[in-house]
Amino acid sequence: MAEAPRLLRLLPPSLMRYGVVGLATNGGLYLLFVLLVWLGLSAVATAALCYGLGLALSYLLNRRWSFQSTASHRRDLPRFLLSYGVGFIATMIFIALLTRVLRPEIAQFLNIGLTAMVIYLCLRLTRFGHTESTHAD
């Protein structure tokens, strides 16, 4: 059990902050998803709506806090949108596949985690939040 803090120190700080932002925003969006599905909206349409709502909030919080960006919006926004575009495709595939075998509420819970991993990897690969001369996290 003493190994957990050491393992956490090995993770990039941006990943830890990204996780906090993701838990907060997706927690609220998950509740909205469950409510809208309960009200009769389709799981796929509701996932798309929640994704769109979370996009703006995620950009602001992740840019400012998770990645502590000093780069311009002109540089960051296209990288963010590309990463979240890939994430949108992933979320639509994941939710369509998962709802074939799981209740929508469970499928969306798993979808959130899977999509978050895809997006974080894309943000890192596109060097979101980094100025050209910055190489460290």
N, C-alpha and C positions, 0 to 999 in steps of 0.2 A: 504493500500500500504506500510505502514511502517513495516509491519510484514515480508515482503520478506527478508530483510537482516538478521533478527533474525532467520528465518527458514533456511537460508543458513548456518548460524553459527552452526546449529544443525547437519548438514551433515558432515560425515567424510571428512577430508582434502583430503584423497586419492580419494574420489569420485569426488570432485571438479576438481582435477588435471586430473583424468581419463576422465572427461567430456571434458576438454580443449583439451587433446591429441586426444580424439575421434572425436571431431568436426573438428580439423585441418586435421587429416589423412583421415577421412571419407568424408570430403568435397572434397578433391582431388580425392579420389577413386570413389565418386559418379559421378563426372564429367567424369572420365574415363569410368565408367559403361555406362553412357548415350551415350557417343561417340561410344563405341564398339557396343552397341545395335543398334544405328543409322546406323552403318556400316554393320549391318546384323548378328552379333553374337547372339546366343541364350541368353536369360536372365539368365538361370541357369548356363550355361558355363561361362558367363561373371561374374556372382556373385562369382563363384568359383575362377576365376582368380584374381579378385579384393581382395578377402579374402586372398589369398596366398600372394599377394604383401603387403597387410597391416599387415600381421603377423610379419614379421621381424621388420618393423618400429615400430609397437606397442610394441613389446617386449623391444626394446631398450629404447623407450621413457617412457613407463609405469614403467619399472623396475627402471630406473634412476631417473625419476622425479615424476611420480604419486605415486608410492609406496616407493620411496626413499630407495630402498633395499640395505642392507649391507650383505645380504646372498650371498652365492656363486652361480655362474651360475649352478653348479651341483645340487644345491637344488632348485633354482628358475625355471630353464628351464623346467623340467618335469611338474611342477605345472602349469606353463604358457601354455605349450602345451596341457595338459589335459583340462584346462579351455577353451582354444581356439578350441580344438577338439570338446568339447560339444557345443561350439558356432558355429562351422562349421556345425554340424548336425542340430542345430536350424536354422541357416541361410538357409540351403537347404530346410528344411521343410517350413519355413516362406515364402521364395520366390516362391516355388512351389505352395503353397496354395494361396498366395496373387495375383500372376499373373493370377490366374483363374478368378478373379473378378476385377482386377485393371490393368491399363496400367503398363508396366514394370518399368517405371521411378517412378511412385507413389509407387508401390509395394516395390521397393528397398529402397526408402526413409523410409518407415515404417519398413522394414526389418532391416535396420541399427539400429534404436532405440531399437527394440525388442531384437535383438541379443546382443547389447551392455549391456542391463540389465542382460541377461543370463550370459554373460562372467564376468561382474563385480561380480555378486553373486558367481560364481565359483571361481574367484580369491580370494575373501574373505574367502570362505569356505575351500579352500586349503591352506590358510594363505600364499599366494604368497607374497614375499618381506619381510617376517618376519623371524628373527632369532628365534631359539627355545625359547629363554628367553624373547622375546618381546611379550607383550600382548596388547599393546595400538596401536592406528592407528598412 
